[in-house]
Amino acid sequence: MSVRRVVPDIQSKAMEESRDFYGLLGLEEVMNLGWVVNLASPSNPTAQVILMSRDETAPVTPDMSIEVDDVDAVHAAVVDSGAEIVHPLQDEEWGVRRFFVRDPNGRVVNVVGHG
C-alpha cells in the first residue's frame, strides 16, 4: 500500500472567504462541488487543503483525507484492527471510492482512492 497524499479537511461556514484566504497563500481551486472545494499548489499539486461546508454523502465531516493506492486493502486492514468505521466503503458519484474511520484520538479520517 502506498499513500499518495494527506490533506487537512477544514469545515467552513465561509467557503468563498476561506478559498480567497488560502489563495493568498498560493493555493488555487482545482475542484468545486459546491459543498466541497479542493485547493492545491500549482507548483506541488499534492500540497492541498479541502474546504467543506458538510459532507454530502456521509454522516460527519472528516478531519483529514488520506489518498491511498488500494483503498480496499486499507479498509480490510482497518476493519481487522477493530477501528470504528464511521462511513462504509462505497463508490461516490464524483469518481472516488472511500470510507471514514475514527483514529485513536477521535479524529475522523476519510480514506480515499481514485479509480
PEGI-V170153 format. One line per field, one symbol per residue. phi: phi as a letter, one per 40 degrees, with the letter a starting at -180 (. if undefined). psi: psi as a letter, one per 30 degrees, with the letter a starting at -180 (. if undefined). A space follows every 10 residues. Layout:
phi=???
psi=???
//
This chain:
phi=.bccabbcbb cbbbccccdc ccccchcbcb aabgcbbbba cccacccbbb bacaccbbcb cccabbcbca ccccddcccc cgccccacca cbccgbbaab bccccgccbc cbbbd
psi=kkkelkkkjj kkgieeeeee efefggkkkf kjgefkkkkl kffiffjlkk kkelkeglfl klflkjklfi eeeeeeeeef fglkkeklkl klfgglkllk kklfggkkkj kkkk.
//
